[in-house]
Amino acid sequence: MKNTLFTASLLAFSLISSAHAEDNVTTLIQKAQQEGTINSVGMPDSWANWKGTWQDLNTKYGLKHQDTDMSSAQDIAKFAAEKKNATADIGDVGFAFAKVAVSKGVVQPYKPTTWDDIPDWAKDKEGYWALGYTGTIAFISNNKLVKNAPTSWQDVLDGDYKVAVGDVGVAAQANNAILAAAMAFGGSEKNLKPGMDFFAKLAKQGRLSLADPSVANLEKGEIEVAIMWDFNALNYRDQIDHDRFSVSIPKEGSIISGYATLINKYAQHPNAAKLAREYIFSDAGQINLAEGYARPIRTNVKLPESIQAKLLPNEQYKNVHPIKDFTAWEKSSRQLARQWQEQVMMYQQ
């Protein structure tokens, strides 16, 4: 009898909680529609198919959208500098930058209704940030410019082409490329020297490209090989010409990490920002991200076969490792800009 009553109580609580959640989301939608606008930073159309998210938020809820593309560090700096004169409501930053934003007091919490589906390691317990998707550091090579596309870090060292990595110390993508190289050669979150040594060798050979590994530069043929997130590499490849580029995960190993949404503490459209996060973590929002080649954080979302087929084969990820010492990586990433200048750029020809 007690078990029956207990089960009935749980069911009643579940139904009440579900109804309460639906009421909260309905109210949130109404408030967001009254605001009518959402302004983002670091969430451009071409990155992880944010375009699909913004289109859906417009079609479903009438929200107008504008993005200013910038790096993770710039996102947080903008929140902090503008304060109550905020021009941005929401941003997307690399994992290591999420806690920085919380420590600076520039974000506000919101837990979407799918919160329990997000792994504990991928979210702030108070709801200040949560990873929407993961990415793995990969190589993209222009087959017209590079005879043998690299599939390993050693291939890159042995090559005769220039390699672009981006803005180290500022962009999360570039920072994680350094960490991935470091770990491939015996380093760790605390010890980035093997990664710095790797890029210093390229610089000494005159093989370090300072070009931004953007879709535009890839299309113009200004990039021979670039190191970037797999979802960006695959997206850029298919945007330009599937046969023109090769994409692969380094055989020795690579880093898997993610990006977190941040809601500006001073957002002028806070409810629109919260609704955006709600949608990002919904089934449809997670599938949108996968459409942009990112791997959804909610692993219980079933991807359409057409989307699954666009991703790299699972076997390429057998030596991929998550960041384990987040405190050490956060500390190391803050020193990257200086170390890059002192240990790598001094050799740049």
Secondary structure by P-SEA (a helix, b strand, c coil): caaaaaaaaaaaaaaaaaaaaaaaaaaaaaaaaaacbbbbcccccccccaaaaaaaaaaaccccbbbbbbcaaaaaaaaaaaccccccccccccccaaaaaaaaccbbbbbcccccccccccccccccccccbbbbbbccccccccccccccaaaaaaccbbbbbccccccaaaaaaaaaaaaaaccccccaaaaaaaaaaaaaacccccccccaaaaaacccccccccaaaaaaaaaacccccccccccccbbbbbbbbbbcccccccaaaaaaaaaaaacaaaaaaaaaaccccccccccccaaaaaacccccccccccccccaaaaaaaaaaaaaaaaaccccccc
